[in-house]
Amino acid sequence: MRLLITTPTSVVIDERDVAAVRAEDDSGSFGVLDGHADFLTALTVSVVSWRRADGRQRFCAVRRGVLSVTNGNQVAVATHEAIAGDDLARLEHVVLAQFHEALEAERAARTESSSARSAFLAGSSSYRP
């Protein structure tokens, strides 16, 4: 199989000799083998792992994203941010913690923006030129 992991600015992973892929969405962890049915799902902040045909295991932390399987042999992940690495423990503890912190900061900024917009709209509704 081919595994492609991309961000808006780069191709992080492009491997063609992949035997199996594991990823995680809101329903839990799942696997993809050669011949899998076409599939589309939204990934959580997690580590995508895969086993190459030579048996080597590889890892890539993703900051959410979309995983698709097409033609039974092409797995693509589009994500905002991805960090590949060979140290699974570091990716799980350090990188995923950073990704979760960034998501919380984005949520807080969206909440603050929505509150400011609501306050502005409430105040401007009484405005009459």
C-alpha positions, 0 to 999 in steps of 0.5 A, a space after each residue: 500500500 501507499 501511505 501519504 501524510 500531508 500538511 497544508 505546506 508539506 508532504 511529511 510521509 510518502 511511503 509505498 511499501 506499507 503492509 498495515 496502518 493503524 490510526 484513531 478516530 472518535 470511535 477508537 483505534 482501527 487498522 487498514 490492510 491492503 484491499 480495504 474498502 474505500 473509507 473516510 474518517 476524521 482523525 483525533 489528535 493521535 499517533 498514526 502507526 504503520 508497518 512497512 513490508 520489511 517489518 519496520 514500524 514507523 510513527 507520525 503524530 497528527 493534529 487531527 485530520 482526515 484519513 481516506 482509503 481509496 482503491 484498497 491500496 492508497 491511504 492518505 492523511 491530510 492534517 494541520 500538523 504532523 511530526 514523524 518520529 521513531 520514538 513512540 513514547 516521545 510522540 505520545 507524551 510530548 508531541 501529543 501534549 503540545 497538539 492538545 494544548 494548541 487545540 485548547 488555545 484555538 478553542 479559547 480564542 474561538 470562544 473569546 471571538 464569539 463572545 466579542 462578536 455577540 457583545 458587539 452585535 448586541 450593542 449595535 442593535 440599538 444603533 440608529 443612524 
